[in-house]
């Protein structure tokens, strides 16, 4: 006990600023939770919540994230439990980040960033939102910063403590398995560690553990829990959606009569024009179109035809327009332009779930949130493009200056971009939330580099 007490005293002495910043961040998040109690939930959240309660897991949304819901509500049966855990980890991660840069001497900048963090409407709302994108974004930011600091001071893996390995494994599992497109990090995390760190034995052991976790979480655990796999058409509907984007916007793309007729086998043409734009989410997936031909929808042969038409004929003829469509979709997401970023914050939208504990606070924060989504204000408040461009600048700078620490930080975050560009299904801002959060690392990182150069 004396040794533990001594270590705690040393940690407190060396990291006093953490114990000052953490309560501030935590308290601010709690205010948002009191207003939007027991947390914000969209259709995705409600579906996962029902699965978590009944333990009928479905991998349409990552089953591990739903299982995480199920475990937490054993302690307190409310969405607020998940919200509080997210609040805790968001506050912990960013208090560690802010204290690190504060100790490096850029104190005024950190005071400004703490204030900016506290008044950020996106952070206030998203930290209490029950989406898989939130723990994914927090874990990715935490892992990127962790690798940045470890490479800076301890790139010899043999000197890492058990706690270091547990942290990187926990964050890696969340990044890889809490969001389906996080699977790319199954390859990239071991690769980055192998390339930037020193210690062959530790690299092999780490990679082996990651592979074992992959087989455990992809095959053994789902079988034991009787997890229902995603339906066979779950990815094909995105291809259909992309083709419909051309269908409803013929002025910008060539689409053959054969392609039109194939699309209309599933949904009548007038309904396609009514329900779709090139940048909207896919209503087929949520079953909001009653006119779907269900026999065709459940036909593997039909979806095979769709894939053949898209990859063999359609994509070849319209590659330039397809790329433009992808770019517009990505920009809509980065700028928060196409989808309402504050899903379900009105009591009218979530009658069964939203019960503010302080009505006046709810009305004030609701008004601020709604005002943040108006016109040019939205382009400022809900902007992930500027943080993304800062990451690109930092990456270029790190290549020129051969700064490996900044390289590993920027690569961890930028590596998702091409995959989001190609595979993202809609322009939802939450997919790019981690870019917004990166602002609170990139700004002090740039300031620190400027201070060193100067």
C-alpha positions as CSV (number, residue, x, y, z in Angstrom):
1,X,0.0,0.0,0.0
2,X,2.9,2.4,0.8
3,X,4.4,1.8,-2.6
4,X,1.0,2.5,-4.3
5,X,0.5,5.6,-2.2
6,X,4.0,6.8,-3.1
7,X,3.4,6.3,-6.8
8,X,0.1,8.2,-6.6
9,X,1.8,11.1,-4.8
10,X,4.6,11.2,-7.5
11,X,2.0,11.1,-10.3
12,X,0.0,13.8,-8.7
13,X,3.1,16.0,-8.2
14,X,4.1,15.5,-11.8
15,X,0.6,15.9,-13.3
16,X,-1.1,18.5,-11.1
17,X,-2.7,20.2,-14.1
18,X,-4.7,17.0,-15.0
19,X,-6.5,17.2,-11.7
20,X,-7.4,20.7,-12.4
21,X,-8.6,20.3,-16.1
22,X,-10.4,17.0,-15.7
23,X,-13.1,18.2,-13.3
24,X,-13.8,21.2,-15.5
25,X,-14.3,19.1,-18.6
26,X,-16.3,16.5,-16.7
27,X,-18.6,19.1,-15.2
28,X,-19.3,20.8,-18.5
29,X,-20.3,17.4,-20.1
30,X,-22.6,16.7,-17.1
31,X,-24.4,19.9,-17.7
32,X,-25.2,18.8,-21.2
33,X,-26.3,15.4,-19.9
34,X,-28.6,17.0,-17.3
35,X,-30.2,19.0,-20.2
36,X,-30.6,16.1,-22.6
37,X,-31.0,13.3,-20.0
38,X,-30.6,10.3,-20.3
39,X,-28.5,10.9,-23.5
40,X,-29.1,11.5,-27.1
41,X,-30.3,8.6,-29.2
42,X,-31.0,8.2,-32.9
43,X,-32.5,5.3,-34.8
44,X,-29.1,3.5,-34.7
45,X,-28.9,4.0,-30.9
46,X,-32.5,2.7,-30.3
47,X,-31.9,-0.4,-32.4
48,X,-28.7,-1.2,-30.4
49,X,-30.3,-0.4,-27.1
50,X,-33.1,-2.9,-27.8
51,X,-30.5,-5.6,-28.7
52,X,-28.4,-4.8,-25.6
53,X,-31.5,-5.2,-23.3
54,X,-32.7,-8.4,-25.0
55,X,-29.2,-9.7,-25.8
56,X,-30.4,-10.6,-29.3
57,X,-27.2,-9.3,-31.0
58,X,-27.1,-8.4,-34.6
59,X,-23.9,-7.4,-36.4
60,X,-25.6,-4.8,-38.6
61,X,-24.1,-2.4,-36.0
62,X,-20.9,-3.9,-34.5
63,X,-22.0,-6.5,-32.0
64,X,-19.1,-5.6,-29.7
65,X,-20.3,-2.1,-29.3
66,X,-23.8,-3.4,-28.6
67,X,-22.3,-5.8,-26.1
68,X,-20.5,-2.9,-24.4
69,X,-24.0,-1.3,-24.0
70,X,-25.3,-4.5,-22.5
71,X,-22.5,-4.8,-19.9
72,X,-22.8,-1.2,-18.8
73,X,-26.5,-1.2,-18.2
74,X,-26.1,-4.1,-15.8
75,X,-24.8,-1.4,-13.4
76,X,-27.6,1.1,-14.0
77,X,-30.4,0.4,-16.5
78,X,-30.4,3.7,-18.4
79,X,-28.8,5.2,-21.5
80,X,-27.2,7.7,-19.1
81,X,-24.8,5.0,-18.0
82,X,-23.2,4.9,-21.4
83,X,-23.3,8.7,-21.6
84,X,-21.4,9.0,-18.3
85,X,-18.8,6.5,-19.3
86,X,-18.2,8.5,-22.6
87,X,-18.0,11.7,-20.5
88,X,-15.4,10.1,-18.2
89,X,-13.2,8.9,-21.1
90,X,-13.6,12.1,-23.1
91,X,-12.6,14.2,-20.1
92,X,-9.7,11.9,-19.2
93,X,-8.2,11.8,-22.7
94,X,-8.4,15.5,-23.3
95,X,-7.2,16.4,-19.8
96,X,-4.1,14.2,-20.5
97,X,-3.6,15.9,-23.9
98,X,-4.0,19.4,-22.5
99,X,-1.8,18.8,-19.5
100,X,0.9,17.3,-21.8
101,X,1.2,20.4,-23.9
102,X,0.7,22.7,-20.9
103,X,3.8,21.2,-19.3
104,X,5.7,21.8,-22.6
105,X,5.3,25.5,-22.0
106,X,2.4,26.6,-24.2
107,X,0.2,27.5,-21.3
108,X,-1.8,30.4,-22.8
109,X,-2.7,28.3,-25.8
110,X,-3.9,25.4,-23.6
111,X,-6.1,27.8,-21.5
112,X,-7.7,29.0,-24.8
113,X,-8.2,25.4,-26.0
114,X,-9.8,24.3,-22.7
115,X,-12.2,27.2,-23.0
116,X,-12.9,26.3,-26.7
117,X,-13.5,22.7,-25.8
118,X,-15.9,23.7,-23.0
119,X,-18.0,25.9,-25.3
120,X,-18.0,23.5,-28.2
121,X,-21.5,22.6,-29.1
122,X,-20.5,19.5,-31.2
123,X,-18.5,18.1,-28.3
124,X,-21.2,18.9,-25.8
125,X,-23.8,17.0,-27.9
126,X,-21.7,14.2,-29.2
127,X,-20.2,13.2,-25.9
128,X,-23.6,12.3,-24.6
129,X,-24.8,10.7,-27.9
130,X,-25.1,6.9,-27.9
131,X,-23.4,6.3,-31.3
132,X,-20.6,3.9,-32.0
133,X,-18.8,6.8,-33.7
134,X,-18.1,8.5,-30.3
135,X,-16.0,5.8,-28.5
136,X,-14.4,5.1,-31.9
137,X,-13.4,8.7,-32.3
138,X,-12.2,9.1,-28.7
139,X,-10.2,5.9,-28.9
140,X,-8.6,6.8,-32.3
141,X,-7.6,10.3,-31.0
142,X,-6.3,8.7,-27.7
143,X,-4.3,6.0,-29.6
144,X,-2.8,8.6,-32.1
145,X,-1.7,10.8,-29.2
146,X,-0.4,7.8,-27.2
147,X,1.8,6.7,-30.1
148,X,3.0,10.3,-30.7
149,X,4.2,10.6,-27.0
150,X,5.6,7.1,-26.8
151,X,7.6,7.6,-30.0
152,X,8.9,10.9,-28.7
153,X,10.2,9.5,-25.5
154,X,10.2,5.7,-25.5
155,X,10.5,4.2,-29.0
156,X,12.2,1.1,-27.5
157,X,9.3,-1.4,-27.1
158,X,11.3,-3.4,-24.6
159,X,11.1,-0.5,-22.1
160,X,7.3,-0.3,-22.3
161,X,5.5,-1.3,-19.1
162,X,2.5,-3.7,-18.9
163,X,0.2,-0.7,-18.6
164,X,1.4,0.7,-21.9
165,X,0.6,-2.5,-23.7
166,X,-2.8,-2.7,-22.0
167,X,-3.7,0.8,-23.1
168,X,-2.7,0.3,-26.7
169,X,-4.6,-3.1,-26.8
170,X,-7.7,-1.6,-25.3
171,X,-7.7,1.4,-27.6
172,X,-6.9,-0.8,-30.6
173,X,-9.8,-3.1,-29.9
174,X,-12.2,-0.1,-29.7
175,X,-10.9,1.4,-32.9
176,X,-11.0,-1.8,-34.9
177,X,-14.3,-3.4,-33.6
178,X,-16.6,-0.5,-32.5
179,X,-17.1,0.7,-36.0
180,X,-17.2,-1.6,-39.1
181,X,-14.8,0.6,-41.1
182,X,-12.4,0.6,-38.2
183,X,-11.3,-2.9,-39.5
184,X,-8.6,-1.2,-41.6
185,X,-6.6,-0.5,-38.4
186,X,-6.3,-4.3,-37.9
187,X,-3.5,-4.0,-40.5
188,X,-2.3,-0.4,-40.0
189,X,-1.7,-0.4,-36.2
190,X,0.8,-3.3,-36.2
191,X,2.4,-1.8,-39.4
192,X,2.9,1.6,-37.9
193,X,4.4,0.1,-34.7
194,X,6.6,-2.2,-36.8
195,X,7.8,0.7,-38.9
196,X,8.3,3.4,-36.3
197,X,9.3,1.6,-33.1
198,X,12.3,-0.6,-32.1
199,X,12.0,-4.1,-30.7
200,X,11.5,-7.2,-33.0
201,X,10.4,-9.5,-30.3
202,X,7.7,-7.1,-29.0
203,X,6.5,-6.4,-32.5
204,X,6.0,-10.1,-33.2
205,X,4.2,-10.7,-29.9
206,X,1.9,-7.6,-30.4
207,X,1.0,-8.7,-33.9
208,X,0.3,-12.2,-32.7
209,X,-2.0,-10.9,-30.0
210,X,-3.8,-8.7,-32.5
211,X,-4.4,-11.7,-34.8
212,X,-5.6,-13.8,-31.9
213,X,-8.0,-11.1,-30.9
214,X,-9.2,-11.0,-34.5
215,X,-10.1,-14.7,-34.6
216,X,-11.6,-14.5,-31.1
217,X,-13.9,-11.5,-31.8
218,X,-14.8,-12.5,-35.4
219,X,-15.4,-16.2,-35.0
220,X,-15.5,-17.6,-31.5
221,X,-17.3,-14.9,-29.5
222,X,-20.0,-14.3,-32.2
223,X,-20.7,-18.0,-32.3
224,X,-21.0,-18.3,-28.5
225,X,-23.3,-15.3,-28.3
226,X,-25.4,-16.4,-31.4
227,X,-24.8,-13.1,-33.1
228,X,-26.9,-12.7,-36.2
229,X,-24.6,-11.7,-39.1
230,X,-25.4,-8.8,-41.3
231,X,-27.9,-9.6,-44.1
232,X,-26.3,-10.6,-47.4
233,X,-27.6,-7.4,-49.1
234,X,-26.3,-5.0,-46.5
235,X,-23.4,-3.8,-48.6
236,X,-25.1,-4.2,-51.9
237,X,-27.7,-1.5,-51.1
238,X,-24.9,1.0,-51.0
239,X,-24.0,0.2,-54.6
240,X,-27.6,0.5,-55.5
241,X,-27.7,3.9,-53.8
242,X,-24.7,5.1,-55.7
243,X,-26.3,4.2,-59.0
244,X,-29.5,5.9,-58.0
245,X,-27.5,9.0,-57.4
246,X,-26.8,9.1,-61.1
247,X,-30.4,8.1,-61.9
248,X,-31.9,11.2,-60.1
249,X,-29.2,13.6,-61.4
250,X,-29.0,12.6,-65.1
251,X,-27.6,16.0,-66.1
252,X,-24.3,15.1,-64.5
253,X,-23.8,11.5,-65.6
254,X,-24.7,9.0,-68.3
255,X,-26.8,6.2,-67.1
256,X,-28.0,3.6,-69.6
257,X,-31.6,2.5,-70.1
258,X,-30.5,-1.0,-69.0
259,X,-29.3,0.4,-65.7
260,X,-32.5,2.4,-65.2
261,X,-34.6,-0.7,-65.9
262,X,-32.6,-2.7,-63.4
263,X,-33.0,-0.1,-60.7
264,X,-36.7,0.1,-61.3
265,X,-37.1,-3.6,-60.8
266,X,-36.7,-2.9,-57.1
267,X,-38.3,0.5,-56.7
268,X,-40.6,2.4,-59.2
269,X,-38.9,5.4,-60.9
270,X,-41.2,8.0,-59.4
271,X,-40.4,6.8,-55.9
272,X,-36.7,7.0,-56.6
273,X,-37.0,10.6,-57.6
274,X,-39.1,11.3,-54.5
275,X,-36.9,9.6,-51.9
276,X,-33.3,10.0,-53.2
277,X,-30.7,12.6,-53.9
278,X,-27.0,11.8,-54.6
279,X,-26.1,12.8,-51.0
280,X,-28.9,11.4,-48.8
281,X,-28.8,8.4,-46.6
282,X,-30.1,5.1,-47.9
283,X,-33.8,4.7,-47.1
284,X,-33.8,1.1,-48.3
285,X,-31.7,0.1,-45.4
286,X,-34.1,1.5,-42.9
287,X,-37.2,0.1,-44.6
288,X,-38.8,3.5,-45.1
289,X,-39.9,2.8,-48.7
290,X,-43.1,0.7,-48.8
291,X,-43.0,0.3,-52.6
292,X,-40.0,-2.0,-52.6
293,X,-40.5,-5.3,-54.5
294,X,-39.8,-7.6,-51.6
295,X,-39.2,-10.7,-53.7
296,X,-36.6,-8.8,-55.7
297,X,-35.1,-7.4,-52.5
298,X,-34.5,-10.9,-51.1
299,X,-33.2,-12.3,-54.4
300,X,-29.4,-12.9,-54.4
301,X,-29.6,-13.0,-58.2
302,X,-30.9,-9.4,-58.3
303,X,-28.1,-8.1,-56.1
304,X,-25.6,-10.0,-58.3
305,X,-27.0,-8.2,-61.3
306,X,-26.7,-4.9,-59.5
307,X,-23.0,-5.5,-58.7
308,X,-22.2,-6.7,-62.2
309,X,-23.9,-3.7,-63.8
310,X,-22.1,-1.3,-61.4
311,X,-18.6,-2.6,-61.6
312,X,-18.5,-3.9,-65.2
313,X,-20.6,-1.3,-67.0
314,X,-21.7,1.7,-64.9
315,X,-18.6,2.6,-63.0
316,X,-16.4,2.3,-66.1
317,X,-18.6,4.7,-68.0
318,X,-19.0,7.2,-65.1
319,X,-15.8,7.0,-63.2
320,X,-15.2,10.8,-63.2
321,X,-18.7,11.5,-62.1
322,X,-18.6,8.7,-59.5
323,X,-15.5,10.3,-58.0
324,X,-17.1,13.7,-58.1
325,X,-20.2,12.3,-56.3
326,X,-17.9,10.7,-53.7
327,X,-16.1,14.1,-53.2
328,X,-19.4,16.0,-52.8
329,X,-20.5,13.4,-50.3
330,X,-17.3,13.6,-48.3
331,X,-17.4,17.5,-48.3
332,X,-21.0,17.4,-47.1
333,X,-19.9,15.2,-44.2
334,X,-16.9,17.3,-43.3
335,X,-18.9,20.5,-43.4
336,X,-22.0,19.0,-41.7
337,X,-24.1,20.3,-44.6
338,X,-26.3,17.4,-45.7
339,X,-27.5,15.8,-42.5
340,X,-28.8,17.3,-39.3
341,X,-25.9,17.0,-36.9
342,X,-28.1,17.2,-33.8
343,X,-30.2,14.1,-34.3
344,X,-33.0,13.6,-31.8
345,X,-32.3,16.5,-29.5
346,X,-35.9,17.6,-29.4
347,X,-38.3,16.0,-26.9
348,X,-40.8,15.7,-29.8
349,X,-38.4,13.5,-31.7
350,X,-37.5,11.3,-28.8
351,X,-40.6,11.2,-26.5
352,X,-39.8,7.9,-25.0
353,X,-36.1,8.6,-24.2
354,X,-35.5,12.3,-23.6
355,X,-36.4,13.6,-20.1
356,X,-34.4,16.7,-19.2
357,X,-33.5,16.9,-15.5
358,X,-33.3,20.7,-15.7
359,X,-35.8,22.3,-18.1
360,X,-34.2,25.8,-18.3
361,X,-30.8,24.3,-19.1
362,X,-32.4,22.2,-21.7
363,X,-34.1,25.1,-23.4
364,X,-30.9,27.2,-23.4
365,X,-28.7,24.5,-24.8
366,X,-31.4,23.4,-27.3
367,X,-31.6,26.9,-28.6
368,X,-27.8,27.1,-28.9
369,X,-27.7,23.8,-30.7
370,X,-30.4,24.8,-33.2
371,X,-28.8,28.2,-33.8
372,X,-25.5,26.4,-34.5
373,X,-27.1,24.7,-37.5
374,X,-28.2,27.9,-39.3
375,X,-26.5,29.2,-42.5
376,X,-22.9,30.3,-42.2
377,X,-22.8,29.6,-38.5
378,X,-23.1,25.9,-39.2
379,X,-20.1,26.1,-41.5
380,X,-18.1,27.5,-38.7
381,X,-19.3,25.4,-35.7
382,X,-19.8,22.1,-37.5
383,X,-16.5,22.2,-39.5
384,X,-14.2,19.2,-39.7
385,X,-12.6,20.3,-43.0
386,X,-10.3,22.8,-41.3
387,X,-8.9,20.3,-38.8
388,X,-8.5,17.8,-41.6
389,X,-6.5,20.4,-43.6
390,X,-4.3,21.1,-40.5
391,X,-3.5,17.4,-40.3
392,X,-2.5,17.4,-44.0
393,X,-0.2,20.4,-43.4
394,X,1.3,18.7,-40.3
395,X,1.9,15.5,-42.3
396,X,3.7,17.4,-45.1
397,X,5.7,19.2,-42.5
398,X,6.6,16.0,-40.7
399,X,7.9,14.5,-44.0
400,X,10.0,17.6,-44.8
401,X,11.4,17.8,-41.3
402,X,11.6,14.0,-40.9
403,X,9.6,14.3,-37.7
404,X,8.5,10.7,-37.1
405,X,6.4,11.5,-34.0
406,X,4.1,13.8,-36.0
407,X,4.1,11.4,-38.9
408,X,2.7,8.5,-36.8
409,X,0.1,10.9,-35.3
410,X,-1.1,12.2,-38.7
411,X,-1.0,8.9,-40.5
412,X,-3.2,7.2,-37.8
413,X,-5.9,9.8,-38.5
414,X,-5.4,10.4,-42.3
415,X,-5.4,6.7,-43.2
416,X,-9.2,6.6,-42.7
417,X,-9.8,9.3,-45.3
418,X,-9.5,7.3,-48.6
419,X,-11.7,4.5,-47.2
420,X,-14.3,7.0,-46.1
421,X,-14.1,8.6,-49.5
422,X,-14.9,5.3,-51.3
423,X,-17.2,3.5,-48.9
424,X,-19.0,6.1,-46.9
425,X,-22.8,5.8,-47.5
426,X,-23.9,9.3,-46.6
427,X,-22.8,12.8,-45.7
428,X,-23.2,12.4,-41.9
429,X,-20.8,14.6,-39.9
430,X,-20.3,12.0,-37.2
431,X,-18.2,9.8,-39.5
432,X,-15.6,12.6,-39.5
433,X,-16.0,13.5,-35.8
434,X,-12.4,12.4,-35.0
435,X,-11.1,15.0,-37.4
436,X,-12.9,17.7,-35.5
437,X,-11.4,16.4,-32.2
438,X,-7.9,16.4,-33.7
439,X,-8.1,20.2,-33.7
440,X,-7.4,20.1,-30.0
441,X,-4.1,18.2,-30.6
442,X,-3.0,19.7,-33.9
443,X,-3.2,23.4,-32.7
444,X,-0.9,22.9,-29.6
445,X,1.3,20.5,-31.7
446,X,1.9,23.3,-34.2
447,X,2.5,25.8,-31.5
448,X,5.0,23.5,-29.8
449,X,6.9,23.0,-33.1
450,X,6.9,26.8,-33.7
451,X,8.3,27.3,-30.2
452,X,11.1,24.7,-30.9
453,X,12.0,26.2,-34.2
454,X,12.0,29.7,-32.9
